[in-house]
Amino acid sequence: MVCLSRNRKDITILVVDDSLDQIDIMKCLLGRRGYENVLTAYNGIEGAKVLEGKPVDILILDSSEAGEIDETVKKFQEKGLGVIAYSGSKDFLGTKTPYADAHFLKPVGIERLDNAIIDLACR
């Protein structure tokens, strides 16, 4: 089922990752898919500040940043907003971030990520 009520350009995404390269890649890939509102934070503390100060629909974060942002993410998800976690560690898939709605292993395929974003934005 495709949700027609949300356009990609109207979805605000926050990407939290300590890797500048990963943030640049993610922002570029999301931009190519039509996401115009992509916010970034380079650690969990900065991400928490962004979440508290700006309206965000979807949070995408490296699981290594989850510890610094736990309480904010839980509040974010309690509001019914989507959380996507990813990691470069294969061990991550066995110990998934409990509050995330979707989990991916790096490198994240943009098609799968896009599908997860749309699914979460339309719920």
Summary of the structure (lengths in Angstrom):
residues: 123
radius of gyration: 13.1
end to end distance: 11.4
largest distance: 36.5
contacts: 383
relative contact order: 0.19
helix: 48%
strand: 20%
